[in-house]
């Protein structure tokens, strides 16, 4: 069998580059998928990123999380196909193309020409960023980017159209008038859950006006206000004066108290109605007198004079009503202005009472012409009317208070436009009909963090309005709806169906090509309605659309649905996770995914959003080049981000992963490889060791393997990563350090043990740190494989595997009682050592200087029978003894389970032995400085002080053996000479 390679001095980053080249050259990823049976699938859903731009830490966090779990299940024998996807539809692309073409708004697109615009969108989305692959390779993520799907693919779009028709046939899609967030710049509705995501609100200063609505004389008003009916007003407060021409009702709380106050303004006595709890705030600093008190229910049915008579109205308008959850006593005056068509609750109330809706603002955000008379604000952008409406109401003495307010307001981050709640004719998914099933199917999902299941996600389901899925845009999957002039509708669900109904070939499903296809049926001509589908409908269709279901891969999809795993950041709880869940429940009656991790948000090192302007993070490219992919993987996967918590970027912690874990692990491997070469050791004759330290490290490895498997299968990634890091520390700082002499001498029990540990650990850690794990496996297994497969030490199904990632994952082993006892005793041993060393530190005594005795008082004194030598050597004492009582003239250190007493008195002989150890250290340091191998014989000259000469006289054999010196020479300083 070939001997091991001599370990080189390449950096972790250099090794990672070589490993990446090896994977790509030998198609290891492809082999890892293809070697597993197609009948044993593990399905991972990848939320596709937007097609342009460079990845940031959020992308890298998600991408690493999308790699570690599939790698694990691949090694567990699953076939985990991973195909990259690009999000290439929607307003993001349209806005980018508009900017490129210098097109200002939606209307200008039609002037420019829809076909030319579509071609420009195609061109833009064909220019995928090649730099993405560099980042993905650097973090060690395995995914097929060469055969990536895009949401603009015709097959993908056809599956989305199929889903629409399926829901339509089930009665879950309807056309109607509802209020939704609307972008006047883009001229289209915007999904409410998208605006609930990050960075979708800003602080805006708006008017805050209190308006007087004059009460009309009716039997009810006479009954209530007969003494002062001629000049009585209802007060109402609003931050949207531009909606006042659309006012159709005022709303009160029926159970709260209201008052009539008498005030004199400009020598005119007026009577004003407002809620009693708001009087002190609203009338602060004013002179008034309360003349009447009543319940809000007494005011219901009052009528008032409209502020404006521009738009049509009916006999139910301009009255006082009550409506659940509409009135609060926290702000305003306790009476709410209602403009149906602007705002969800206003519209719901208007529909409940049969009030009229004005549709006063057009698709571009401009005020519409009046129905009853000329509108003085016609053609103005809606926000601009605030100024003129306020001036008009002041002129007519209807303005009670005119001020401003700073409040949070939704805006469209695609175009930086404030959104409005606006009623429109749209198509909706009847989410309300799905809610019970969605809540029920949520019970089948494993959520990380777990509180999301009954918390945020359940709340999202329960509080979701019906979903507006139609968009007045262009670059998206078209709504597959054809309509005749008399309103008759045909909904189709496939290209074949379109072609059969129309007799025309479908060359492209995008607008304007699909718009050119008409359907002739029963003497009617059907034209496609111009709307397209919400891009979130496309995103939610990914599980089936990416494989062109049901037109292809039907059995594959149905056999492997729901998917096994998804991961995205926390905002997707409201967005992608939500739409996938609602569509899968609607289409298949099941949850879309079984396991989901929702990551937290990574901020800059100062707690603010990561920004180049703030300079509060290290560029990801620089990190990957200088620190490496495995270090970033450990840093992100061990962080609370993977449990849904937020964190700040920490360069120090990131570099600690490189120094304390990766470099430490590789140094342990290098130490083994060096002495395997020196001693010509090969794994031909592995043996089982009886040494207590060897037994312990093997049990620790078994424990780590169990902890990793249990936590990774529970999708709690940080608690799977921590045992790996702890084990590297134990391996290096306890096992290898304690076994240096046995390993350096080629002791077969020690060499067999560390070899088995390193090979097994390379497989255990492979999903988490794939680069260094591969490096270990290549050096320990592949590079010394015998051409005779039967003698290969990498036994079982892993014979001659060319990569650790093609190996089976090591089997879970339960810890025996003997294993647990071994771990317990070694932990006690280490605790004793730690306590004794702490006593040394407190007394400024170097560990190199031997002491006489350590006494241990413990309920588990039997530990010393097994590990006395370890304690003695680690603490550097001549004797370790168990005692039952305190020892005089010693220094004491206490622990929960024991007390340690250390004799710190130094005899002459102990002093000289300590000097001998110091001399060994100095000579060995000089050997390193001269870059001599540990096996090179030397002559050593020492500084011949009287004390040093005494130490040499007593411990010359010890010194020469430790430093491999042929002789020790007296001199004026320490000198090392190679022989």
N, C-alpha and C positions, 0 to 999 in steps of 0.2 A: 504493500500500500504506500502510496505517495505520502511524503511528510507534509506537515503544515507549511504554508507560506510564512516567510518572515514578515511580521507586521510592519507596515510603513508608517510614516509620520504625516500622512495626509489629514487635512482638517475634516471635520464632520461635513462641511459644505462641499468640499471636493468629493468626498465619498458619495454624497447624495447625488451629485451630478453624474457620477459614473453609474450608480444604481439606476437612475432614471434612463440613461442611455441603454443599459442592459435590458430593462423592461421593454422599452420601445423596439429595440432591435429584435428581440426574441418573442415579441407579442405575448408577453406573460399575462397581461390583462385578458386578452382574447382567449387564451388557453384556460385561464381560471374560470371563465364562464362556460366555455365549450366542453370542458371535462365533466361538468355536472349534468345530470339527466334533465331533459326538458319537462319531464313529469314531476319534478321536484322543485318548483319555482318558489322564489321569495321575491315579492313585488315591491319595488321601491318607486315612489312617485317623486319626481324632481320638478319643483316649481321653476319654470324657465326664467332666466333674467332677461332684462330688456336688451335689445340687440346691439346697442352701441354703448360707448363709454367703457371705462376701465373698472375692474373689480375693486371694491373697497373692503375694509375689514369685515363688514357685515356679510358680503358675498363669501369671503374666505372662511368665516365662521360657519356659515351654512354649508359650504362645499366640503369642509373637513367633516362636519357632522353627517353629511350625505355619503361620506366615504367609509368612515370607521365601522358603521353598522353593517353595510353590505359586505365589506371585507370579512367581517366576523362570520356572517352567515354563509358566505362562499366557502370558508374553511370548514364550516359545519356541514358541507355537502349540498348546499342549496345552489340552484342556478339563479344568479342575480344579474339580470340584464340591466345595463345602465346606459341609456341613450340620452345625450344632451338635447335640450330644447331651447328654442329662442322665442321670446315674446316679441312678435313683429307686427302686431296690429294695433289699432286704436289711436287715441288722440296724441299719445307721445310721439308716434311716428309722424302723424299729420302735422303736429306743431313744428317738428324738426324740419320737415320738408317745406312747410310754409315759410319758415325763417330762411331756408336756403334759397327759395324762389322769390323772397320778398313779397309774400302774399299776406295781407294784414288780417283778414278775417274769413269766416266761412263763406260768406256771399262772394268774395273775390275768387274763391276756388272755382266756382261755377263759371265766372267770367273768364278765368284762365283756361278752363277746359278740363272736364273731369277725366277724360282719357289721358291727357298729358299729365295730370296730377297723379293718376294711378301709376303711370309708367315711372314717374319720379319716385313714388313710394317703393315700387319694386326695386329700382336702382339703389335707393338708400338702404333697404333691408338686405340687399345682396352683399353689402360691404360690411360683413361681420368683422369684429375686431380680432385680428390675429393674435393680439397680445394676451387675450384671455387664455389661450392654450399655454403660454409661458407660465402664467400664474398657476393654472390648474396642475401642470406638471410639477412645478416647484413645491406645491403642498402635498404632492403624492396622491392626488385624487385620480381614481380610475373611472373614466366615463368615455363613452364613444362620442367624440365631437365631430368626427369625420362624416358620420351619418346622422347628424342632428336633424330633428324635425323642427319645423317652424309653424307657427299658428296661421301663416299665410298659405301653407301647402293646400292644394285643392282637396286632397284626401282628408286632411284635418277639418277643413271647412265643411265638407260633406257630412262628416260625423256630427258636427255642431248643428247643422240643419236638421239632421235626423232627430237629434235630441229635442229641438224646438217642436217638430211635428209630433213627436211622441207625447210631449207635455200638452200640446194643443189638443190632441185626440183624447187625452185623459181629462180634459176640462180644466186643466191647471193654468192655462194661459188665457187671458182676456184682454180686450181692448177697452179703455175707459179713460175718464178724466180723473187724474189724481195729482196731488202736489208732490214734487220732488225737488231736490237741489238742482239748480239750473245754472249753467255758465253762459252768460250773454255774449262773451267773446267767441267761445267755441260754438255757441248756438246749439247746445245739446244738454240733456239731463246728465247728471253725475251721480254715481252710486253713493248712497249715504254711508256705507261702510268704508268706501275708499276715502271719503273725507274724514272719517274717524281715525284714519291712520296718522302716522307721524307727520308733523310739519304742515298740517292742513288748516290751522287756525292762526289768526294774527289779531293783535290788539288794534281796534279801529275806533276812532272818535266819531260818534254819530249824534244827531240831534236827539234830545229827550224833551218832548213837548207835552204839555197838558192842555187839552182842548175842551171848550165848552159846547155841549150839544143841547140845544134849546128844546125843552119838553113841550110837546103838543098838548092842546086842551082836549081831553077825552073824559069820559065818565070816571075812569080810574084816576086820572091826574086830578080831577076836581075833588074826588074823595080824599085823596092824599094831601093835596096842597092848595085847597080852595082859597086860603088867605093870601097867598103870594104866587098864584099861578101865572101871573102876567110876565114874570121875569125870573123863571127858575130853569137851571141848567144841570145836566148830568156832566160830571167831569170824567174824562178818560185820558189815559197816558199812553204814549207810543214812542218808539225810537225809529219808526219808519214813516215820517210824514208823507212820503211819496205814495203810500197805500191809502191815504185818507179819502181820495176821490173814489176808492173802491169800498169804502166802509158800508156795511150792510146791517150791522147789529152792534149792540153793546151788551157786555156780559157781566153779571154780578155773581157773588157767592150767596146762595139762598140762606145759609145758616149763620152768616156773619151780620153784625150790626152796621147800619148805615145811618148817616145823619144829614140833616139839612142845616147849612150854616148861612147866616146872614152876614153879608159884607157890603161895604160901600166902596165902589171903585169909580173914580172920576165923577164924584157926586151922584152916582147912580147906585141905588140899592139893588143888589142881586142876591139870589138864593142859589146855593150850590150844593149838589148831592155828591157825597163821597163816603168811603168806608170809614167807620169810626176809628179802627186801629191805625189808620194812616193820617188822621187829622193833625197830630202833633208835628209830623214831618212835613206834610204838604203845605200846611198853613203857618209854619214856623216864621216868626217875625211879623206876621200880619194880624190885624185886628178883626175879630169875627165873634159871632155869637151863635151857639147851637140852638136852633129853634124847634127841632123835631128829631126823633130817633125812631128807627124801624128796622125790621129784618130785611135782608136782601130779597127774600121771597116776596115781600110786599111790593117790590119795584118791578117784578116780572110782568110784562105786558104793557108797560109804558111805551109810548111811541115818541119819537123826536123828529125834528126837522133835519133832513139830510144836509150835510155840509156842501155837497155837490150833486147836481142832477145831470151829469154828463153821460152816464151809461144807463142802460135799461135796468129796471127794478120791478119787483112784484109786491103784492100786498102783505107779504111776510117780512119784508125788509124794514129797517129802521125801527126796530123794537128792542126792548130789553129782554134778554134770555138768561138762563143759567146753563152751564155746560161743565161736566165733570173735569176737574184738574186744570181748568183754564184760568182761574183767578187765584192769585196769591196775595197775601198781605205783607210780603217781604219787600215789595217795591211798588212804584206807581201809586194809584189812588184807590185801588180796590175795585175799579171798573175797567174792563178791558175792551178796547176797540177791536172789532172783528171784520176782517176783509177776506171773505172766502176766495180761494184761489191763490192766496199768498200765505203759506204756512200750513203744515199738516193739520194742526188742531183747528185752525180757522176753517179750513176746507171741510174737515170732518163735521164740524158743527153746522156749517152751511148746508151740507148734504143732509144732515140729520133733521134740520128744520125746514128744508126746501127753500133756502135763501138763494138769491141769484148770484152768479159769478160774473165778474166783469171782463176777465182776460185782458186787462188794461195794458199789459206790457208785451211787446212782440218778441220774436225769437232773437232779435239782436239787442234786447234790453231797452228798446225805445218805446215811448208812450204811444198808445194806439189812438186813432181818431175816435171821437165820441159817437154814441148811438143816438142821443136825443138832441144834442147841440154841439156846436163847434168846441173842440177841446183846446183850451189855451196852451196846454203843455204838449200838444201833438208833436211827435218827432224828437222830443228831448230824450236824452239818456235818463233812465229812471231816477238815478241818484241826483242828477242836476235839478230835478223838480223840487227837491227839499227846500231850497232857498226860496223859490217863488211861492210855494204853497204856504210856507211860514209867513211870508210878507202879506199874502192875501188874507190869511186868517187874522193877523194882527189888525189889518185895515178894517175888517168886518167885526172887530171886537170879540172874536171867538178864541183868541189865544189867551189862556190863563197864565201859563208859565212856559218860557222858552229857554232851554239850557242845553247842555251837551253831556254825553256820557262816553266813557271809555269801556268797551266790552270786547270779548272774544267773538270773532266772526269767522265763518268758514270761507275759505278761498280755494280756487283751483290752482294747484301748483304747476299745472302744465302751462298756464298762460298768465299766472299771477293776477287773476281776476276774482273779485269778491262774488260769492254765489248768492243767488236768491232762492227762496222757497216759492216755486211758481207752479200753478196748475197748468197741465197741458194734456192733450190727447196723446196717450202713449199705450204701449203694450206692457202688461204686467204678468209676473208669475204669482199665483195665488199662494203666497207663503203662509198665510193664516191657516189655510187648509192643511198644510204640511207640518205645522208646529208640533202637534202631539206625537206624530211619528218621528220627527226629528229629535225630540227629547228622548223618546224611547230608544231610538237607535244610538244615541249618544252613550247609553249605558254600556254598549259593547266596545267602547273605545278606551284604550289605555292612554291617559293624558300625563305628560310630564311638562310642567309641574302638575300634580294631581288636582290641585284646587281649581284648575280651569274647568274641569268637567262639570261640577255643580256650581261653579262661580261664573266667570266671564262668558264661557262658551254657551252655557245654558241660558244666561241672561240675554246674550245676542239672539239666540233662537226665539226666546219668549217675547222679546220686545221688537222684533224685526217687523217693519211694515211690508206690504206687498212690494215685490221687486220690479222696478221699472227697467225693462231690458231693451227697449228700443232707443235708438240714437239717431239724430238727424245729421248723420255724418257720412263718410265715404269709405275710408280704408278699414274695412272690417268684414266679417261674414255677413252677407245680406240676409235680411229677414225673408224667409221663403214663403212669402204671402203674395198672391196675385188677386186682384180685385177688379170687378166689373164696374161700370158707371152707375149701376143701380145698387151697389154695395154688396153684391154676392162675392163670397170669398173662397179661394182655393189655397190650401196650405200643402206644400210638398215636402218630402223628406229625403230626396236623393236626386242625383244628376239624371239617373235613368228615368225617374218619374217626370222630371222637367222635360226631358227630350221626348218622351212618349206623349205627353200632353200637348207640347208645342209643335212637335215635328221638326224641331231645330236642334242642331248640335250645340252643346254647351262647350265653349272654348275656354271660358274663364268665369269663375263664380264671383269675381269682384265686379263692383260698379266701374264703368257704365255698361260693361259687356252683358252682365246678367239682366240689366234693365231693358236691353234691346229685345229680349225674348218675350213675346206675348203668347197668350193661350186663347184659342178659339174653341168655345164649347157652347152648345145649345143656342147658337146664334148670338152669343155675347163675346166681347173681346175683354180679356183679363190682362191688366198690366200690373207689374210688380210694384208694390208700395215702395217709396224711396228709402225707408228707414233701414238701418243696419243694426246688428246686435251689439249689446254691451260687451266690451272685451272681457269683462269678468264672467260672462256666460261662456265665452270661449275657454277661459282659464279653468273654470269649474268642470269643463268637458274633457280636460286633459287625460284622465285615466283611460277613456275609451277612444278619444279622438286621435291620440298619438299613435295608435295601432290600427286606425281606420275601421273601428268597430261600428256597426255590425256587418259592414261590407267585406271585411277581411278579419281573420284571427278571432272569429266568434267563439270557438271552443276554448282557445287560449285565454281570452278575457274572462269568460264565464267560469272557467275552472280556477281562476286565480283572483277573483274579486270577492271581497274587498281587498285593497292593497294592504301590504304588511306594515309599511312605514313611510312617514313623511316628516319633514322638519323644515321650519321657517321661523322668522322672528315674530315677536309677540303681536304685532299689528295684524298679522295674517289670521289671527283668531277670528277677527271680525270680517276679514276679506276672503282670502283663498280657501282657508279651512272651511269657512262658512258656506261659500257657494258650492264647493265640492260636495259638502255634506247634504245641502238642500237638493242639489241636482240628483245625487245618487239615491236619496230617499224617494224623490219624486219619480225617478226612472225605474229603479230596481227594488225599492222598498228596503234598502239596506244602507248602513253606513259605508262611506267610501274608503275608509282607512281604519286599521286596527290599532296602530300605535303612532303617536304623534309627540314630537318634542317641539315646544315653543320656546325659542331662545330669547334671552333678554337683550337689552340694547347696550352696545359698547360705546362709551363716551371717551372724550380725550382725557389726557392725564390730569386736567384741571376740572373735570366733571362737566365741562361744556361739550356741545356737539363737536365732533371732530371737524376741524377746519384748518386749511392751509394758512388762512389769515391769522388764526390764533397760534399756529405752530405747536399744537398740543398733542401731536402724535408723530411717530416715526413712519415714514412712507412705507407701505407694504412691500414694495419692490426692494427697498433697501434692507428691510428686515429679512426677507427671503434670501437675499444674496449674502448678508453678513451673519445671520443667525441660523437660518435654514428652516426647511419645512417641518421636520420632526419636532423641533423646539416650539414652533408656532402651534403645531398640533397639540402638544402637551399643554402649552399655556392656555389655549382656548378651550380645549376639551376638559381640562381640570377646573375651569372657572365656574362661578355660579351662573354665568350666562347660560350654561347648558341646563340649568334648572329654572330658567325663566326670570332670573334676577338680573339687574343691571350692574355694570362694572365699568371702571375707568381703565383706560389703557395704561399698562405699567411696564416700561422697558426693563426695569430692574428684575422684575419677576420673570419676564420672558427670557432674559439672559441667564437667569438662575437655572432654568430648565436645561439649557445647553450645558452649563458648567456642572451642575450637581447630578444630572440624570444621564444625559447622552455621553458627555465626555467621561464621566465616571464609569458608565457601563462599558464603553469601548476600552478604557484603560484596564478594566478587569479582564476583558477578552485578550487584550494585547499581552498582559502579564502571563496569562495561560499559554498563549501562542509562542511567546518567547521561550519559555522553559520547556514546552513540548518539543520545540526545535532543538534546544540545547541538549535535552535528554533523549532525543530520537523517540519520543513517545508517540504512539498511534493508538486509535481507539479499537484496534483489533481484538484486544483482550480486556474489555471492560469488566470491572469487578464491583461487587457490592461491598461497601465499606462498613466497618464496625466502629469507626471513629465517631464520637459523639457530635463533633462539629459537622462532619459530613452528613450524619443522619438528620441533624437539625436543619441544614440548608435545604435538603430534599423535602423535608416536611413543610418548611416555609414556602417552597415553590408550589407544593400541592395546595397549600392554603391560599396563595395568591391566585392560582389558577381558578380555584373555586370562587373566590371573591369577584374576579373579573367576569367569569361566566354568568354568575347570578346577577350581577349589576348591569352588564351589557344587555342581557336578555330582558331585564326590567326597564331598559332604556334610560337608566340613571347613570349617565356617562361619567360625571366627575368621580362618583364613588367606585367606578370601575378603573379609572386611571390612577387614583391615589395608591392602591396596593402595588401597582407596577413601580411607581416611583419609590415607595418605601422599600420594596424588595431590592432595587438597585443599591440603595443605601446600605441595607443589611449585607448584601453580597460583597460589596466593596469594603465597607468600613468595619465589618465584623468578620465575615467568613474569609475573604481573601487576605485581609491583614493578619488574621489569626492563623492562617494556613500558609503564610509566605514560605516558611522554611520547608514544609512538606512539598509544596508545589515546586519550589526552585530546585529541590533535590530529585524531582521526578517520581515521588512516591505514588505508586499506581492507584491506591485508594483515593488519594486527594485528586490526582489527575482525572481519574474516572468520574469522580463526583462533579468537579467543576465543569468538565466537558458535558456531561449529561445535563447539568443545570443550564449552561449557556445555550445548548441546542434546544432544550425544551422551552426556555424563556424566549428564544427567538420566535417560536411559534405562538406562544401565549401573547406576546406583545405585538405581533405582526399587524393586527388591525389598527392599533393605536399609533405605533411608530414604525411605519413600513420600511423606511430607508435603513435605519440602523439594524432592524431585525433581519432584513435581507443581507446586509453586510455580514452579520454574525453567521448566518446560515451558509453563505457562500464560502466564508473562510473555514468554517468548522466541518461542513458536510460536503458541499459540491467540489471544492478544490482538492479534496483528498479521496474522493470516491474511487474505489477499486473497479476496474472494468468487469470484474466478476460480481454480478448483482447479488449473488447469494451471500456474499460476505459483507455486503454493505451494512454499515452500522445504523443507518437511518432506516429502521425496519418497518415492516407492515406495509400499508398502502402508500407510504411515503418513499419507497425505494426509488432512488435515482430521480427524485423530483428536482427539476432544475432551479426551482425558486421556492422559498419558504411559503409564498402565497399560493402555491399549488398543493401544499400539504393539507392534510386533514388537521382540524384543530384538536389539540390534546384532550383526551376524555376527562370528564369531571370525575374526581375521586373524593369520596367522603373521608373526613379525618377520623381515624380510629382513636380510641381512648389513649392508646400508647402515643399517637401523634400529638394529641392535646397535652399529654403529660410532658412530652419533649419540649413543646413550645412554652409551656408554663415554666418549666425549670430553667430553660435558657433565658426567658424574660426576667426571671428572678435573679439569675446570674448577672445579667447585664445591668439590672437595677442596683445590685450590690456594687458592681464595678463603678457605675456612675456615681453612686453616693461616696464611695471611697476616694475616687478621683476629685470629687468636689471638696473633700476635706483637704486633699493635697493643694488645690488651688487656693483655698482659704488661708493656707499656711505657707504659701509661696514656695512649694516644694516641687521641683521638676519631676516628671514621671521617670526620667532616665536614672534618677538617683534611687537606688533600692532602699527599702525600709525593712524593718525586722518582722513585724506581725500585723495581721488584720484579724480582728475577732468579729464574729457575726452572731447576733442574738436574733433568732427567727423561729417561727412556728414550723417552717419548712426547712429544717436544718439538713434534711437528707439531700438537698440539692448539692451540697458541697461534696458529697460522695461521688457525684458524677462530674462536676465542673470545677473542682478545687484547683486544678492546674490552670484552667482558664483565668479564674479570678486572680490567682497568685501571679501569673505572668502579666495580666493587664494592669494590675495595681502596682506591680513590681515590688512584691514583698516576699520574704523568705518563707513565710508560714501563714496559713489561713486556718483558723480554728473556730469551731462552734462553741458558744458559751451560753450560759443561762442567766448570767447577771452582768451588771456593768463592770468594766475593767478600769481600774485606776490608772492615772498617768497616761491616758490616751485621749485623742480627739474624737468626738462623737458626731455621727451623722445619722439622722432618723429618716425612715421611710414608713409607709403604711404597714408593711408586713415584716419589717425587720429594723434593727439598729446596728450600725457598723461602728466599730471602735478601732482607730488606727494609731499604732505606735509610731510617733514621728521622731523619736530619738535616733540620732545618726552616730553609729560607732565609727572608729577609724577605718575598719575594713569596708563598711558600707560606703563611706566617703570615697575611698579609693576605687571601689567598683563603679560608683557613679562617674568618676573621672574617666575610667576606662570606656564607659559607654559614650561619654562626650567625645573622646578621641576617635571612636569608631564613626560617630556621626560626621566629624570634621573630615576624616579621610574619605568617607563615602561621598561627601559633597564635592571634594576635589576630583574624585573619579568621574562624577557626572559632568563637572565643568570641562574636563578634558575629553568628554564623550567616549569614555572607555566602556566596553561592555561589562556587565556584572560578572562575567566569567573570566575576564582578562586578569592574569596574575600580575601583581605589582610589587615594587619595593616602596615602603612607606617610611618617610622621615617625620619625626614628631618633635615638637618643641620640648626640649629636655629640661623642664623646670623640675625642682626637687619633688614636687607632688606628682607630676606626670611620671617621673622615673620610678617612684614608689608604686604607682598604678601599673606600669608596665612590668615591673618585677613580680607583682602578684598575679596579673591577669594577661600576660603576654599571649598565652595560648588562645584565650578567648578573643583577643583583639585580632590576631593574625588569621584565625578561622573566619571571623566575621567579614574581614575586608579582603580576604584571599591574598594576603601579603606573604612573601617568602621570608622576609625579615623586617624587623623594626629598627630604624636607625635614629640615633640621637642627633639632634640638630637645633638650629635656632628658630625654626618655624616648621609648619606642616607642609610636606611636599610629597606628591605621588608621582612615581615613575613607572611607566609600563615596561615590562620585561620582554 
